[in-house]
Amino acid sequence: MKLLYIIGIWTYTLLIRIFSLFNPKAKLFITGRKNIFSIIAQKINPAEKHVWFHFASLGEFEQGRPVLEKLKTLYPAKKIVVTFFSPSGYEIRKNYALADVFYLPIDTPANAKRFIANINPEMAIFTKYEFWHFYFKELKDQGVPLYVISGIFRESQAFFKWYGGFYRNILKSVTYFFVQNEESKRLLNSIGLKNVIINGDTRFDRVYENAQSPKQLSLIENFIGSSPILVCGSTWPEDEKILSTLPEKYPDWKFIIAPHEIHESHIESIEKQFPVGSVRFSVFSSADQMPNAEHQTLIIDNIGMLSSLYQYGKVAYIGGGFGTGIHNTLEAAAFGIPVIFGPKYDKFQEAKDLIAIGAAKSISSPEEVINAFNGFIENKTAAEEARKYVADKKGATDQIISMITKSDQP
């Protein structure tokens, strides 16, 4: 199985190289790792200890960010290294002020040994996903504590199958698992791993903090005026097709669409589906130029504003539910906004919870999105249920910090 793992890593890398000839993300994946160890050597002193945080992508970064920032607040002298697997995380957070940020070199024995020697970690913290055999083995061989935070496991994963011995051995390198739910703990216990605590999801801490002191956006406020707002976050074409039925039916509302992909062809596609009264955010550079009454739909053609946009919403639509799965519902819920999303949400416990308390609805058609939207316009309690749900579940960060900074680890 180890040989198959190695073959799989190299096959994946080869395919990415081929895709990089015509796919921008794949190109960033390859070029970002070019001369990676020389880049690391320019920034990192291997004689100094570092705390290593690894994130698959941007979503995992936002999930683990409360732990990183709380650790830095409590121990400002600690040096932190952040790695990303995906370009969509690295390219947005490469200038993050609290850490040195790099792409994670591909998981090979030589890369793992060299990388860990170069950054000299005192501990490693992985968020939710990604279990790399050679990195985990090298950390264990070097006696470096390894933590998985906001972990979530499902019975369908290879760890829990009859053929999953190799993958179970990867998990044995973890010092402690901080998991989101009882099911994850049960599954890990079933394969002999008892170093598990149900700690919840650090995203609740992040989104709660964001909602307490959001960045004010004067351009957005000028666009809104006194109109109620539907904020559509991380949308994909399938979402936008359904949402395009709403502006005509709700002329008193305004719509803000922040798509997941902002390349030109996607923005043009949105403009075609919202032909009347739509405008790109980038067209305007000052509050005086921002339109209000004559425009009903604002298309956000940049990255980084979405978490602040939700403060202006009365209802939110979260994209991704017609693809691989919905995006972050908690950012909206933290502001006390009920949420609507597509049918693929089964892997997201918070989505199920929000539906159960009446603060979210799943839809599959234009008719259903209209019904859901109408329901939340009339429902006066859904907003407070959403807000309370997030507030009640915060606190995972402090517990993690307390555990990982103990001198006597459990």
N, C-alpha and C positions, 0 to 999 in steps of 0.2 A: 504493500500500500504506500509505503514511503516513496518508492520509485515512481508510482503513479502520480503521487503528489508533485514530485519534481517535474515530471513530464507535463503535468497540468499547468504548472507555473510557467514553464518555458513556452508551452503552446499558447497560453494566454498572452504572453509578452509578444510572441511572433505575430499573433493576430492583431494586437494593438498596433504593432509597427506597420502592418499592411493597411489597417484602417486609417492610420495617421497620414497616409498619402492624400486622403480626401475628407477626413473628418477632423474638424478643429479641436474637439476635446481630446481625441486620441493623439493628435499632434502635441498638445500640451502635456499629456501623460508621458510621452517619450522625451520631448525636449526639456521638460522640467527636471528629468532625472539625469540628463547629460552632465557628466563631470560632477555628480552630486557630492562625492566625497571631497573633492577639492573645494567645493562651495562650503561644505560643513567645516573643513579645516580652517577656512578663512575667518569663521565666526566663532568657533567653539574651541575653548581651551580644555583638552582632555584631562588635564590635571585637576580640574574643578568638577565637583559633583553637580549633577543636574537632576531635576524632576522631569521625566519624559511623559508627555501626554500624546497619545495617538488617537486620531479620529478618521473614520472612513471618509466623511465628507462634511459639508457645512452643517447639516442637520445634527450630526453627532457632536460637532464642535459646540453648537449652541446648547446642546444637552449637557456636555461636560464643562462648559465655560464657568458656571457658578462655582464648581469645585476648584478649578484653576485660579479664579480670581480671589476666592476666599483664602486659599492657601498663600497666594502672593500677598494678600493684605496682612495676614497673620505673621508671615515670614518673608518680609520684603527682600531680604538678602539672598533668598533662594533663586537660583538660575533655572529657567524653565526652557525646555525644548518641546516644540509641537511638531508633529508630523501628520501629513495627510496622505491618503491613498489616491483620492480623486482630485482632479483639477478643479471641480466646482467648489471644493472646500479651500484648496490652497490658493487659487487665484484671487479669491475674495478676501482671505485672511492672511496673506503673505506678509503684510506690513503690521500685523498685530503687535501692539506696543509692549505687551508683557512677556513676550517669548521670542526666541529665535525659531523661525518657521521653515520647514523643509518638506519636500516630498519624501515619502518613505521608500528607500531602495527596495527593489523586488526581493521577495523572501527566498534567499539562497543561503547555504551555510556560510560562505565567504562574506556575503553582504551583512548578515546578521552579526557575525563576529566583529567585523570591521566597524560597523555602525555603533554597536554598543561600546566598543573600546573607545571610539571617538567622543561619544557624549558622556560616558562614565556616569550612568544613572544611579541615583540612590534609591529610586523607586520608579516603576512604570505604571501608568494608569490608562487603560483602554476603555472606551465608552461604547456600551451596548453591543456592537458587532465587531467582527474581524478577529480571527484567531489564527495567527501565523506560526506554523510549526517551528521553524528555525529561530525566529526571534524569541518565541516563548522558551525554547530549549536553552538558548544562550543565556537568557535572563536567569533561568533556574540554575544553570551550571555556574553562573557567576554569583549566585546567592542574592540576586536583586529581587526585592518584593514586587509582585505583579498583582494589580487589582483590576477587576472588571466592574465598572460602575453602571448603574441603570441597565443592567443586563436583563434580557428577556429571552426565554427559551421556549421552543415548541416541540411537541412530540414528533413532528415530521422531520426534524433535523437529524443529520447523520449520527450525531453523538449518541442517539438513543435507539439506533437500529442494530440489528445483529451483526452487521458488517462494519460497525463504526468504531472498532477498537483503536485504530490509528487516531481518529479524531478525539476519542475519549482521552487518550494519552496527552493530547495537546492541552486539554483542560486541566490536567493534573499539575501543570506548571503554575497555575494561578494560586496566589497566596490567599485571596479572599474574593468571593463574589458578592456584590451588592445588587440584588435583583429586584425587579419591579412587582412581582406578584407571587402568590402561593404556588401556582402551577410551575413556575420556573424553579422554585426551591424543591418542589416534589420531584421534578425530573432530574435535577442534579443529585439529589439524595439517592435516587433510584440507581445511579451508576457509581455510588460509593463516595460522592463528594459531599462532605458535611460542613465544609467551610463556607457556609452560605447564610446570608441574612436578608430578609425582606426589608428593603430600605425605601422602596418607591422610586420615583422618577425625578431626577434632578432638573428636568425641564420645568417642573412646576415652580421651582425656586427662580429659575431664569425669567420665565414669563411673568411671574408675580412681581419681581423687581422692576421689570420693564414697564409694567402697567402702573406702578407707583410713581414713576418719574419719566414719562415718555418725552421724546424730543418733539417740540412744537414745530409745525411745518406751516409757515405763513402762506406759502403759495397754495397749499392744499386748502387752507381755511378760506382763502379768497375764492377759490373755485367752488367750494361748498355753499358759501353764503348761509342761508337758513334752511337749506334742503336736507331731508333725511338721506342717509347714505347706505348703499350696499357696497361693501368692500369685497372684492373678488381676488383672493390671494393664490399665487402659485398655480394659475390656470393653464390648462392644455387645450388644444383645439377642440376636443370633444366637449370639454366644459363650456368653452366659449360659444359653441354652436347652440347649446341649450340656453345659455344666459342671454343670447341675442334676442330672445323673445320678450325680455322684460322691459326694456326702456319704453317701448311704445305703449305698453299696458300700464306703466306707472310713470306718467309724465311729471309728477310732482317730486319724484325721487331722482337722485343723481347716483352714478355708478363709477366706481374706481376699479380698474382692472390692472392688477400687477401680475403679468404672466410669468410662468416658470422660466421660459426661454425668451430672450429679448432680441434675438437676431432679426434682421430686417424683414425677411420673408414672413416671419410669424407676426410681427407688428402690422405689416401690411394686410395680413389675413384678418386680424382683429378689426382693422379699420374698415374692411369690406363688409364684415358682419355687423358692424355698428356704424353705418354710413351717415346717419343723421346726428349731428351734434357731438361727434367724437373729436378728441384732440389729444395729441401726444404731450406728455409732460415736458419733454426736451425742447419743445418749440418756444417755451417761455423761460426767461432768465431772471425776472423780477416780479414782485407782487403786483406792480402796476400793470404788467403785461398779461397777467393771468386772467383768462376770461371767467365769467361765472354764468350769468343768465342764459347766454346763447349756446352754451355747451352743456350737454347732459352726461357725457361719458368721458372720463379721463383715463388715458392709457399710460401706465407707468413704464417707460422704456429705459429703466436703469435698475440696478441691483442694490439692495440695502435699505430701502425705505419701508418695506412691508410691515415690519414689526411696529413701526410708529404710525402707520396708516390706520390700524385697527381702532385707535382711540376715537376716530371720527365716525365709526360705523354704528348703525342701528342693528344691522344684520350682516353676517359674513357668509360668503361662499368659499369653500376650501377646495382647491383643485386636486387632480390626481386620481380621483375615485373611479375614473373610467379607464385607468391604465394599471400601473403596478400597485397603486395604493395611495390613499389620501396623504396630503402634506400636513403641516403642523396646525392642528385645531386649537391648541392650547393658547397660542399667542392671541387669538381672538377672544377666546373664552375668558382670559384673564381680565379683559376690559369689560366683562359683563355683556358680551355679544353672543346671541344664539347663532349656531352655525348650521349650514347646509352643505352636503357633500354627496358625491356619487356612491355607487353600490359597493365598491371594493374597499371596505374598511375593517374586515374581519381580523386583521393582524394588529389592530390598534385598540388597546383596552380603553383608552380615554374616549375614543369615539363611541364605543359601546356604552360607557358610563354616561356620557352626555345625552345619548339617546334615551337611556333609562330614566333620567331625571327630567326629560322634556326640554333640554337645552340644545338639542341637535336633531336633524332629520336627514335621512338618506333618500336620495331621489335617483330615478333612472330615465326620466323623460321630461320634455318641456312642460307637460301638464303637471307633473309631480313637483317640479321646481316652483311653478306658480302657486300650487296649493301650499307648499311648505313656506314660501315667502309670505303669502297671505296669513298663514297660521301664526307666524312670528310677529307680523305687524300687529295682530290683534292680541297676542299673548303678552301680558304685562309681567309675568313672573319668570319667564325663561331667562331673561338677562341676569336677574339676581341669582338664579340657580347656577348659571354658568360661572359667575364671579365667585360664588361660595365654593363651588366644586374645586376650583384652583386654589383658593386660599386655604381650604381644609387639608390639602395634600402637600403643601410646601414643608420643608424641613429636612429633606434627604441630604442636602449638602453638609449641614452641620454635623450630622451623624457620621458621614463618610470622613470628614476632616478629623473628627475625634478619634475614629478607629485607625486611620492610616498614620497618624502622628504619634500614636502610642509607642513607647519604647518596648513594651511587652506585647507583641502582636498576638491575637487570639489563635 
